[in-house]
Amino acid sequence: MSDVTTLVLLRHGETLLTPERRLSGSGGSNPGLSPAGRRQAEATAQALARRGGIEAVVTSPMRRCQETAGSVAARLGLGVQVDRDLREADFGLWEGLTFAEVRERHPDDLSAWLASPEAAPSGAGETMQQVTRRAAAVRDGLLARYAGATVLVVSHVGPIRTLIRLALQAPPRTLFRMEVAAASLSTVTYDVDGTATVRALNDTHHLS
C-alpha cells in the first residue's frame, strides 16, 4: 500500500447548459449529459483505463455526474458510490442564468457573493462556506476509508475548486481564479500526515 492517497477530481461532462456557461446547481433542473457530454465521458473513461490504478469511484448524486461516473466505472470494472455532499451548490434564483444575467437582475447579491464565502445567492441559495464544509467532510472521509489508494471523485466546479483551494491553503477568493472545464481532470495527493499536493489542474488532453 502506498503512503500517499490520491484523489482524481473529474468534473462531469457537458450538459446543454454548459456551453452557454449557465449556472446549474443542485437547486435547478438537474440536466443529464448532452451528446457532447457523453462523448467526453467516454473519452475520459478510455484515458483513465489506460492510466490504471483507480480503486474506487465516488460521485455526486446529480444526473450529469452519475452518468459521467457510470461511463468511467463501467470501463474500469468498478461500482459507483454516491455521496450527496459532492453535489453542486444551490444557486437559488440564479439557477439557469448566465453571470451577465445575474449581474443585471441581482447586482448587489452577486457582488456580495463574489466578495464573501458567507454570502448566499439570491433566493436562499447555498453559501460557498457551506460548500466548503461539505467538500472537506467528503475529503476527510475518503482519506480515512481509502488510505494509500487512488479514488476517482466525480463532481462539479464548486466542490472541485474548493478541494483544490483547501489543498493549496489558499483564501476563498481564489475560487474564482481557477478554470475547471467540463470533463477535466485535476489531481491532489495527500501524505500520511495530511499534507496535500496539487499534481494537476484542469487537464483536458484526453478530450482532444
C-alpha positions as CSV (number, residue, x, y, z in Angstrom):
1,M,0.0,0.0,0.0
2,S,1.2,3.5,-0.9
3,D,1.9,6.1,1.7
4,V,0.1,8.6,-0.5
5,T,-3.7,8.8,-1.1
6,T,-4.7,10.2,-4.4
7,L,-7.9,11.9,-5.3
8,V,-8.5,12.3,-9.1
9,L,-11.1,15.0,-9.4
10,L,-13.3,14.8,-12.5
11,R,-15.8,17.4,-13.5
12,H,-18.9,15.9,-15.2
13,G,-19.2,16.2,-19.0
14,E,-21.2,18.9,-20.7
15,T,-24.9,19.4,-20.4
16,L,-26.9,21.6,-22.8
17,L,-26.4,24.4,-20.3
18,T,-22.6,24.1,-20.2
19,P,-21.6,25.8,-23.5
20,E,-23.7,28.8,-22.5
21,R,-22.0,29.0,-19.1
22,R,-25.3,28.9,-17.3
23,L,-25.4,28.3,-13.6
24,S,-26.5,24.8,-12.9
25,G,-26.6,23.9,-9.3
26,S,-28.4,21.4,-7.0
27,G,-31.5,23.6,-7.0
28,G,-32.0,23.6,-10.7
29,S,-33.3,21.3,-13.4
30,N,-30.7,18.6,-12.8
31,P,-29.9,18.0,-16.5
32,G,-28.2,14.9,-17.8
33,L,-25.3,14.8,-20.3
34,S,-25.7,16.2,-23.8
35,P,-24.4,14.2,-26.7
36,A,-21.1,16.1,-26.5
37,G,-21.0,15.3,-22.7
38,R,-21.5,11.6,-23.4
39,R,-18.6,11.7,-25.8
40,Q,-16.5,13.4,-23.2
41,A,-17.4,10.9,-20.6
42,E,-16.4,8.0,-22.9
43,A,-13.1,9.7,-23.8
44,T,-12.3,10.2,-20.1
45,A,-13.2,6.6,-19.4
46,Q,-10.7,5.5,-22.0
47,A,-8.0,7.7,-20.7
48,L,-8.5,6.6,-17.1
49,A,-8.5,2.9,-18.2
50,R,-5.1,3.5,-19.8
51,R,-3.8,5.2,-16.7
52,G,-4.9,2.4,-14.4
53,G,-4.7,2.3,-10.6
54,I,-8.1,3.7,-9.7
55,E,-9.6,1.6,-7.0
56,A,-12.9,3.4,-6.3
57,V,-15.4,5.8,-8.0
58,V,-17.4,8.2,-5.9
59,T,-19.9,10.7,-7.4
60,S,-22.3,13.5,-6.8
61,P,-25.9,12.4,-7.0
62,M,-26.7,14.9,-9.8
63,R,-27.6,13.2,-13.1
64,R,-24.7,14.6,-15.1
65,C,-22.2,13.3,-12.6
66,Q,-23.8,9.9,-12.2
67,E,-23.9,9.5,-16.0
68,T,-20.2,10.5,-16.3
69,A,-19.2,8.3,-13.4
70,G,-21.2,5.4,-14.8
71,S,-19.3,5.5,-18.1
72,V,-15.9,5.6,-16.4
73,A,-16.8,2.9,-13.8
74,A,-18.1,0.5,-16.5
75,R,-14.8,0.8,-18.4
76,L,-12.8,0.3,-15.2
77,G,-15.0,-2.6,-13.9
78,L,-15.9,-0.8,-10.7
79,G,-19.0,0.1,-8.9
80,V,-20.2,3.7,-8.3
81,Q,-20.7,5.1,-4.8
82,V,-22.9,8.2,-4.4
83,D,-22.1,10.9,-1.9
84,R,-24.7,13.6,-1.5
85,D,-22.2,16.1,-0.2
86,L,-20.4,16.1,-3.6
87,R,-23.4,17.9,-5.2
88,E,-23.0,21.4,-6.6
89,A,-24.1,24.5,-4.7
90,D,-27.7,25.5,-4.8
91,F,-27.7,28.8,-6.7
92,G,-31.2,29.8,-5.7
93,L,-32.8,32.3,-8.1
94,W,-29.6,32.3,-10.2
95,E,-30.2,28.7,-11.4
96,G,-30.2,28.6,-15.2
97,L,-28.8,32.2,-15.6
98,T,-25.5,33.4,-17.0
99,F,-23.3,35.6,-14.9
100,A,-24.3,38.5,-17.1
101,E,-27.9,37.9,-16.4
102,V,-27.3,37.6,-12.7
103,R,-25.4,40.8,-12.7
104,E,-28.2,42.6,-14.5
105,R,-31.0,41.2,-12.2
106,H,-29.2,40.8,-8.8
107,P,-26.2,43.0,-8.9
108,D,-25.8,43.6,-5.2
109,D,-26.3,40.0,-4.3
110,L,-23.7,38.9,-6.9
111,S,-21.2,41.4,-5.6
112,A,-21.7,40.2,-2.1
113,W,-21.4,36.6,-3.1
114,L,-18.1,37.2,-5.0
115,A,-16.7,39.1,-2.0
116,S,-17.6,36.7,0.8
117,P,-17.9,32.9,1.2
118,E,-20.6,33.7,3.8
119,A,-22.9,35.4,1.3
120,A,-25.7,33.4,-0.4
121,P,-27.1,33.6,-3.9
122,S,-30.5,35.4,-4.2
123,G,-33.4,33.3,-3.0
124,A,-31.8,31.5,-0.1
125,G,-29.1,29.7,-2.2
126,E,-26.2,27.9,-0.6
127,T,-23.1,29.8,0.5
128,M,-19.6,28.8,-0.5
129,Q,-18.8,28.4,3.2
130,Q,-21.5,25.6,3.3
131,V,-20.0,24.0,0.2
132,T,-16.6,24.1,1.8
133,R,-17.8,22.3,4.9
134,R,-19.4,19.6,2.7
135,A,-16.3,19.1,0.5
136,A,-13.9,19.0,3.4
137,A,-16.1,16.3,5.1
138,V,-16.0,14.2,1.9
139,R,-12.3,14.6,1.6
140,D,-11.7,13.5,5.2
141,G,-14.0,10.5,4.8
142,L,-12.2,9.4,1.6
143,L,-8.8,9.8,3.1
144,A,-9.8,7.6,6.1
145,R,-11.5,5.0,4.1
146,Y,-9.1,4.7,1.1
147,A,-5.7,5.5,2.8
148,G,-3.0,4.7,0.3
149,A,-5.4,4.2,-2.7
150,T,-6.4,6.2,-5.7
151,V,-10.0,7.4,-5.8
152,L,-11.9,9.0,-8.7
153,V,-14.2,11.8,-7.4
154,V,-16.8,12.9,-9.9
155,S,-18.3,16.3,-9.0
156,H,-18.9,19.9,-10.1
157,V,-17.0,23.2,-10.4
158,G,-17.8,24.4,-6.8
159,P,-16.7,21.3,-4.9
160,I,-13.7,20.6,-7.1
161,R,-12.4,24.2,-6.9
162,T,-12.9,24.0,-3.2
163,L,-10.9,20.8,-2.7
164,I,-8.1,22.4,-4.7
165,R,-8.2,25.6,-2.8
166,L,-8.1,23.7,0.5
167,A,-5.1,21.7,-0.7
168,L,-3.3,24.9,-1.6
169,Q,-4.4,26.5,1.7
170,A,-5.4,29.5,-0.5
171,P,-8.0,32.1,0.5
172,P,-11.6,31.8,-0.6
173,R,-11.4,34.5,-3.3
174,T,-9.1,32.2,-5.3
175,L,-12.1,30.0,-6.1
176,F,-12.8,32.4,-9.0
177,R,-9.3,32.2,-10.3
178,M,-9.4,28.5,-11.4
179,E,-10.7,27.1,-14.6
180,V,-12.3,23.7,-14.2
181,A,-13.6,22.7,-17.7
182,A,-16.2,20.1,-18.4
183,A,-14.7,16.6,-18.2
184,S,-11.4,18.0,-17.0
185,L,-9.2,16.1,-14.6
186,S,-7.4,17.5,-11.6
187,T,-5.3,15.5,-9.1
188,V,-4.4,16.0,-5.4
189,T,-2.3,13.7,-3.3
190,Y,-2.2,13.5,0.5
191,D,0.7,12.3,2.5
192,V,0.1,10.2,5.7
193,D,0.3,13.4,7.7
194,G,-2.4,15.0,5.6
195,T,-0.1,17.3,3.6
196,A,-1.7,18.0,0.2
197,T,0.0,18.5,-3.1
198,V,-1.8,19.6,-6.3
199,R,-0.4,17.4,-9.1
200,A,-2.7,18.5,-11.9
201,L,-5.3,21.1,-12.6
202,N,-7.9,21.3,-15.4
203,D,-6.3,18.6,-17.6
204,T,-8.3,18.2,-20.8
205,H,-5.7,16.5,-23.0
206,H,-7.8,13.3,-23.1
207,L,-10.6,15.2,-24.9
208,S,-8.5,16.3,-27.9
